[in-house]
Amino acid sequence: LNEDLPMVVKDSIVFQFNGKQQDIDLISYGQDINLINGEIIGTEIWNSPKPYLIYNSMLVDTNSTLTLEAGSQLFFHKGSRLYVAGTIVANGTFELPIIFQGDRLENDYEDIPGQWDGIWLMAGSQDNVFNFTEIKNAIIGIQLDTLANTTNPTLLLSNSRIENMTSAGIYAQGSTIEAYNNVIANCGQYAVALTIGGSYEFYHCTIGNYWGYSTRTTPSVILNNYYFDINNNLQRRPIDKALFGNCIIYGNKESEVVIDKYEDVDLHYKFDYTLMKVDKDFSTSDPTNFENVIVNYDPKFIDPYNADYELDTLSIAKDKGKKEYGAMFPYDLNHENRTLDLAPDLGAFERLEK
């Protein structure tokens, strides 16, 4: 085909029977693609206007960096995964986000989870950047393995949406994440699982879990500082920091936050100016861990069951944020300035009344 833009493809089928000829016209819409079939990728820059179709997974090699330029689209066939042993830099823009999704583009598959396996930042991967990206309809959105760099985060995640995962939106194991202006939503188990240690900072993130494809038994957010190895020996892994500032953590379960702490191992966490949903036995009285939290008030998203997590005009989350965090990240996910009124709104979206 060798065409960048989608096109109409015409053909016909000719039947001959009993000396008669009949033909059926066929019309289809198609587009040329860049096929990646089980390949190991070195240092490359992807900037093609054609989508990239990944069959049989792909691997960004150790000591290599794959750079995705704004507007790149990656479609993954069922069972495929993006493995990153080196580094991936996916730096989209507000106008041209970078898309990661399955390869079924029919309307019926627009928000169906589990169509591909997801993104795995493997042990030793470092300095990964996802900015203005959309990651949807996988099993795990982003999985991160063990800490690789004590200076920079394993993952810098900003201005992005991770939605419709059968398992988890973010599943981190002993890693480091800095995240701001993100929606992480609609996951069959956890939206954000921060496990077996690490260091994590989330600012102005909306974590909303209204999963409806099956019965969800797990919370939206879990923090954990230990595990049992294959020999059933206890392994302790401290969480040095888990900070949620100006965030919203809400969903359709009775409790959306679990702190799974082994008592003699550090698990330093703080929910700071955050709206959160917890059960009646979850105490938020310790000021070391909870400051200016709003507990068990519906944030009044406009339409969370249809993936609209912007705030309604009556939302309690309006103007409840910490000004210092708003100044650190002055523009919301819609590129609206959150520093223009009394105080920033909680979550990824600033509601500006007209």
N, C-alpha and C positions, 0 to 999 in steps of 0.2 A: 504494500500500500504506500508506504513512504510519505504519509501525510500527517501533519501535526494535529490538525483539528478533526473533530468527529465528522463523519461523512455518511452519505447514503450509498449502500451497496446494492446493486440490482442484478438479478440473475433470473433464470427460469428453468423449469423442469419440463422436458418434452416427452410425451407418451405416444407410442404408436401401437395401435391395437385394431385388428381386423381391417387393416388397410387405411385406417383413419389416424390422423395426427392431432394431438391436442397439447397445448402447453399451459402451464401455470406460472404466472409471474410471481417472483419473490422479491421483496424489498426488506432490507435490514439496515440498522444503524450500527456503525462500527468505528473503531479508531485504531490506528497503529500504536504499538506499545514498545517499550524497552523490556525485553524478557530477561529476567534473572532466574536461572534454573540451578538451584543448589550451589551457588558460586561463593567462593571466598574472595572478599573485596579488600584490596589494599587502600592506600590513600587516594581518594578520588573526590571530585566535585560533581554532584548531580544537578544539572540545571536544564534538563531537556523539557520542552513543553509537552512531550508525550508522557503519559503515565508509565510508571515502572510496575511490571507484573512479576510477583515473586512466586515461583513454583519451588516446592521442595526446600523451602527455607533459604537463608543466606547468612553469611558470617562476615562481620567486619573484623579483620585480622588484628592480632596483637601488634601494638606499636603503629597502628594505622588509624587514620581519621577519615571518616566518610562525612562530607559536608553536603547538606541538602539545602539548596537555595529556595527562596520564597516561592510559593506556588507549586512546589513539587507534590506529586501524588503517588503514593505507594499502595498498590492493591495486592493483597495476599490471598493465594489460593488456600482452600481448606486444608488444615493441618500444617500450614507453613508458619515460620517464626523468623523474626529478625534477631539474630544473636550478635552481641557486640562484645568482643574481647578487647578491642582497642577503645576508640572514641567515636561518638556520633554527635555532630553539631547540626541540629535541625532548627534553623533560624528563619522562621517565617515573619510575616508582617500582618498588621491588622487587615489590610486589603487582600493579602495573598497568604493565607495560612497554609501550612503543610499538612497533608492528609495521610493518615494511616488507617486502612480499613480493609475489609474483605473484598473479593473480586465479584461478588454478586451485586449488580447495580440496579436490579429491578426495584420498583417502589416497595414491593412486599418485603424486601430484605433491608430496608433503610435503617431499621433499629432492632434487628434480630441479633442477640448476643451469640457468641461462640462460633463465629464464622471463620476465624483463624486463631492462631495460638497466642500471639502477642509479641512484645519486645522484651528481651532478656539482656540486661546489662550484667555480664558475667563477672566472676571473681577476677579482680585485677583491672577491670574496665575503669576509666577515670575521665573526669572533666567533660561529662556529657551535658549537652544543652538541648532543651526542647522549649522553644519560644514561639508563641502563636502557632500551636499545632492542635490537630484534632485526631484523637486516637479512639476508635470506636469498634464495638461489635466483636471483640476478641474474647479469649478465655481469661487472660491476665493482661491488663493494659501495659504496665511497666513492672518488671521484676528486677530487683537489684540484689546482687550478691555482695560478698564481704568487702569492707572498707579497703580502698586502694590508695587514697591520697589523703594525708592528714591536713593538708593546706586548703585545697579546694573541695567543694562537695562532689561526690560521685555523680550527682544529678542536680542541675539547675533547671527547674521547671517553672515556666512563667507563661501567663496569658494563654492558657491551654485548657482544653476540655478532654476529659477521659471518661467515657460513658459506655454503658451497656456491655458489661463484662459478666460472664457466667460465674467467675470466681472472684477476682479482686481487681480494683482499679490500680492501686499501687501496693506491691508486696515487697517490702524491704527487709533484708536480713543483715544486720550488723553493718549498715551502710551509712551514708551521709546524704541528706537532701536539703536543699533550700528551695522553697516553693512559694510563689505569690501569684495572685490573680488567676486562680484556677477553679474550674468546676470539676469535681470528681463525683460521679453520680451513677446510680442505678446498677448496682453490682449484686450478684447472687450470694456472695459471702461478705467480704469486707470491701468497703470503699478504700480505706487506707489501713494497711497492716504494717506496723513498725515493730519488727521482731528481732529477737536475740541480739539486742544491743544496738549501738549506733548513735548518731546525732542528727536531729531533725528540726527544721524551722519551717513553719507554715504561716503565711500572712495573707490576709484578705482572700481566703479560700472558702468556697461554698462546697461543703461535703453533704450531699443530699441523697438519701437512699430510699427510693420508693419502688423497689424491685417487686414485680408482680407476676413473674413467669413461674414461680414456685414458692414454697414456704421458706422464707429466710430465717435462720436460727442464730445468726451471728450479728454482732454490732457493726455499725459503719466504721468505727475506729477502734483499733486495739493496740496497746503498748505492751511489750513483753521483754523480759530480761534474762531468760533462761531457756534451755531445752534439754531433752533427754536424747543421748546419742544411740547408735544402733545396739550398743551393749547395755542400754538402759541406765547409763551413768549420767548424773546431773551435770550439765555444762552451764556455767554462769557467764552472762554477757551483759555488762552494765550499759544502760542508756545514759549517755553523758548529758544529753539535752533533748527534750521534746517540747517545743514551744508552739502553741497555737495562738496567734495574735490577730484580733479583728476577724475571726472566722465564724462560720455557722456550721454546726454539726447536727443534722436533723434527719428524720426519716419516719417510716411507718412502723418501726418496732418500739416497744416500751422503753428500751434503753439503747442508745446508740454509741456509748463509750464504755470500754472495759479496760481497766488497768490490771494486767496480769503480772504481778510483782512477786519475785522470790525475795523474801524479806531481808536477807543479809547481803543483797547485791544492789548497787546503786540503780535507781531509776528516777532520774531528775526530770520532772515534767511540770509544765505550767500552761494553764488555759487563761489567757489574758484578754479581757474584753471580748469574750466569745459567747455566743449563744449555743447551748448544748442541751441535748435531750438525754436524761438519765433516769433510772428507776428510783423509787422512793428510798432505797437503802444506800444509795450512792451519795456520800457526803461531799459537799463543796465548801466546807467551812474553813479549811486550812488555807490561810492567805499565802503560804509558800507555793501552793499549787493552783490556787484559784483567785483571780483578782477581777472584780467587776464582771463576773459572769452572769448571764441571763439563763435561767434554768427552766426548761419545760414550758416555754412559750413558743407557740407556733410562729415561725418567721413570716408566714403568709407569702410564700412564693406565688407568683401569678398563676402558674399551672405546672406543678412539678411532675405530674403524671404524663405530661407532654413535653418534658425537658425544658420548661421555661422557669429558671430559677431566679429571675429578676424579682425585686421586692414590690409587693402591692403597696398602694399609698397608705394603708393602715398598718404596715409592718412595724413591730416593736424594734426591729433591727436598724431602723433609720436613725442616723445621727448618734449611734451608740458606740462608735469606735474610738480607739485611742488616737489622738491627733498625731502623735509621733510616728505611728505606723502608717497613717495616711500620708504624712509628709515623705516617708521613705518610698512609698509606691503611689504617687499622686494620681495616676490614671488607671481606671478600672478596666475590666475585660472588654467593655464596649468603647474604650478610649475616652470615657467621660472623666472630667476632673473632679476628684472626690474632696478637694480642699477648698471648695468655693462656698460651702455653707457651714452651719454650726459645728459639725464634726463629721468625720467619715462614717458611712454606713458599714455595717458588718457584712462580710462576704465579698464575693468577687464583683458585685454590681453596685454601683451608686445610683440611687433613685433621685433624679433631679425633677422636682415639681415645676411644671410650666406656669 
